[in-house]
């Protein structure tokens, strides 16, 4: 039986089968804020853009790692639209 999804191979159970690898489909990558999304309604913070040096960017926060770890702050430059992140 798969510990991750609970899949059981049909037929008689053989404990040796538990050691066989079951390939799970890769998780789909979800873009929370796409390049074409309008971020002008988001809050702005003073932070230097690593691409153009502008000092203001829109920002939003996403839980990209485990629940027991800090979330990730994403920034999009108000001048060149470059998106960058900062782990918290």
C-alpha positions in Angstrom: 0.0 0.0 0.0 1.2 3.5 -0.8 1.8 5.6 2.3 1.2 8.8 0.4 -2.1 8.1 -1.3 -3.4 4.8 0.1 -3.3 3.0 -3.3 -3.6 -0.7 -2.9 -2.6 -3.1 -5.7 -5.6 -5.3 -6.6 -5.4 -9.0 -5.7 -3.6 -10.9 -2.9 -1.5 -8.7 -0.6 2.2 -9.5 -0.5 4.3 -7.4 2.0 7.2 -7.5 -0.5 5.0 -5.4 -2.9 5.0 -2.5 -0.4 8.6 -1.8 -1.2 7.9 -1.3 -4.9 7.9 2.3 -6.1 4.6 3.8 -7.3 5.1 6.8 -9.5 2.8 9.7 -8.6 2.0 12.4 -11.1 4.0 15.6 -10.5 2.1 18.4 -8.9 0.9 21.1 -11.1 2.7 24.5 -10.7 0.3 27.2 -9.8 1.1 30.8 -10.5 -0.6 32.9 -7.9 0.0 36.2 -9.5 0.8 36.0 -13.2 2.7 38.6 -15.3 -0.5 39.7 -17.0 -2.4 40.2 -13.7 -3.1 43.7 -12.6 -1.3 44.3 -9.3 -2.0 48.1 -9.1 -4.5 47.5 -6.3 -1.9 45.7 -4.1 0.0 47.5 -1.3 3.3 49.1 -2.1 6.5 48.8 -0.1 9.8 50.6 -0.4 12.4 48.0 -1.5 15.1 48.2 -4.2 14.4 46.4 -7.4 17.4 44.1 -8.2 16.8 44.7 -12.0 16.3 48.5 -12.4 17.1 50.0 -8.9 13.6 51.5 -8.5 12.7 51.8 -4.8 9.0 50.9 -4.8 7.3 47.6 -5.5 3.8 46.0 -5.1 3.9 43.0 -2.7 1.9 40.0 -1.7 2.6 37.0 0.6 2.2 33.3 -0.3 2.7 30.1 1.8 5.0 28.3 -0.6 6.7 25.9 1.8 5.5 23.7 4.7 3.0 25.2 7.2 5.6 25.2 9.9 7.9 27.5 7.9 7.6 31.1 7.1 5.8 32.4 4.0 7.4 34.0 1.0 7.0 37.7 0.1 6.7 38.4 -3.6 7.4 41.9 -5.0 6.7 43.4 -8.4 8.6 46.5 -9.3 6.3 49.5 -10.0 8.6 50.7 -12.8 9.8 47.6 -14.8 7.4 44.9 -13.6 10.2 42.6 -12.6 9.0 40.1 -10.0 11.3 39.0 -7.2 10.9 37.3 -3.8 12.0 37.4 -0.2 11.8 34.5 2.2 10.6 35.4 5.7 
